[in-house]
Amino acid sequence: MKTNLPVPAALPHTITNGLGETLTFLRLQPEPDGDRLIVENAVAPGHGPVMHTHWLQDESLTVVRGRLAYQILGQPPRYAGVGESVVFRRGVPHRFWNAGDEILNCTGWIKPANTIVFFLSAIYDAQVKSGSAQPDRFDAAYLMMRYAREYDMPTIPGFVKRVIIPATYRIGRLLGKYHKFAGAPEPVLA
């Protein structure tokens, strides 16, 4: 299975969103049914990604230091401590955050890797650009449109997904906002 990495494609590759989350893509572990991307993170207290879905990938986190809170959409939060692991299956909306008072460190993997390095790198860059948890609107529209079959944000209202995001994407194209994405990997068709 082809793996799409950002340019440069060297691993390890570390990204930060400027809001308390740092993620390092350590290495690819080739496997017959798709490369496993080995990762580690550092998350500040109270921070973590919003509710999201990976349509084509499984994800696992093992707590190395701190206290991990996690939630499956529609379920109450659960917690994991040092040495405990959590697996998020593809297609299951989930989120996690640091529920402790110190930096949360986890090791983990995402499988298959597909476009995740590019996608998360671009999302983190868009958050740095906006200076908030909400990514730059044009960058977010591009990523949500291009990779809609791979990733989703289930808490975004349907009207916004069907009307606002596509309109923002078209305006962004007219304004020439997407030249920086010229080398973006092709979406994985499921």
N, C-alpha and C positions, 0 to 999 in steps of 0.2 A: 504494500500500500504506500502510495506517495505521501511524504510528509512535507508540508509547506512551512518553512521557517522564514522569519523576517530577514531582510538584508541588513547587516551581515548575518549569515546563518550559523555563526560560531556559538557553541554552547561551552560553558554556561553563559546565560544571558539573563541579566537582572533588570526588572522594571519596578517602578514605584509610581503610585498615583498622587503623591504629595499630600495624602490625607490619612496616612497611618498604615498603608499596606505596601509591602514589598514582596515581590514574588521572583524567585530565581528558577529558571528552567535549567536543570543541571545536565541532563543527558537523555538521549534516546536509547531505549532498550528494544532492539528489533525482535519482533515476535511474529509468527506466521499469520496471525489474524489482525495485524496492525501494530505499529510502533507504540510502545508505552513511553510516555514522557515523564521522567522523574523530576519532581519539583520540591522546593522547600519555600516556606513563607515566614514572614515576620509581620504580625498584625498588632497595632496599638490597641489598648483597652477601649472597648466600645465600638471598634471599627470592624469592617468586613464587607464582602460584596452583598449587594441587594439580591432579592429573590430572582433567580435566573434558572434557565433550563439549557442543558446541553442535549440536543436531540440525538446526537450520534456518538456520544462518549460517556464512559463511566469515569468516575472520579473518586479517589480515596485520600483521606487525610489521617495521619497518625500524630497525636499530640506528643511533642518532645518537651515542651515547657509551657505552662499556663493552663488555662481552662477554656475549652472550646464550647460555644453554644451553637446549636444548629437546629434548623427547622425545615420540615417538608411542608409545602403549601397545604393549608387547612388543618395542620396538626399543631399541637403545642410544642414549644421549644424543648429540646433535650440537651444533655450536657455530656462532655467527654473530658477526662483528665489525662495526665501523663501516662503514656503507654497504651492508651485506648485508640481504636481506629473507627472511622466512620466511612461508609461507602455510599455514594450517591449514584444510583443507576441512571443510565441514559433515559431521557424523556421525563424524569421526575423533577418538578420545580423544587428548588431548595435554596437555602442561604445559610451562611455561618458567620459568626462574629466572635470577637474576643470577649468572654464574659468574666475575665479576671482583672486584676489591678496591675499586672505586669505584662510585658510583651508576650504574645502568644507565638510560639514557634511550632510549626508542623512540618513533617515530611509527607510526601504523597506521590501520587501518579494520576495521569489522565490518559485514557486509552480509548480509541486510537488517537494519536496526536492531531492528525488532520491539520486544520488551520488555527488551532488554539494559540500558538505562540504569536502569530500575526494579530489575531483578533484581540487578545488581551493586551498586547503591547499597544495597539491602536486605541483601545478603550482607556487604558491608563494615561496615555499621552493626551487624549481628549479631556480627561479629568484635570490633568495638570494645566491644560490650556484654559479651561473654564474656571479653575480654582475652586471647584466644588465637586460634590459626589455626582452631580448631574453632568455628564460629559458635554463638551461643546455640541450644540444642537445639529450643526451640519455634519460633523464627523459621525455623530451617533446615528443620524439618518442614513448616511452612506453605509455604515457597518450593519445596521439593522435591515436595510433593504438587500444588500449584497449577500449577507449570510443568514437570511431568514430561515432557511431550511436546516441550519446548524445550531442556532442559538435564539433564545427568546427571553423576554422580560415579561413574565405573566401578569405583573401588577400594573403594566401600562394599559390604560383603558382601550377597548376595541376601537373606538372612534379615532383615537390618536394613532393607533397602528394602521388603520385603514385609510385615513384622510390626512392627518397632520404630518406624519413621518414621510409618506410618499410626496406630499407637496413640498416639504422642506428639502427633501432629496432633489427634486426637480429644480427648485430655486438654487440650491447649491451647485448643481450642474451648470445652470445658466450663468452663475456668478464665478465659475471657474474654481470652486473650492476644493476640487478633488484631484488636482494634479499630483499632489503628494502621495496619492494612492495608486499611481501608475503601475507600480510593481506588485500590487496586491495579489495574493494567491487566488486562483480560481476557487469558487465555492465547491464543496463536496456535494454532489447530487445524490440524494438518498432515494 
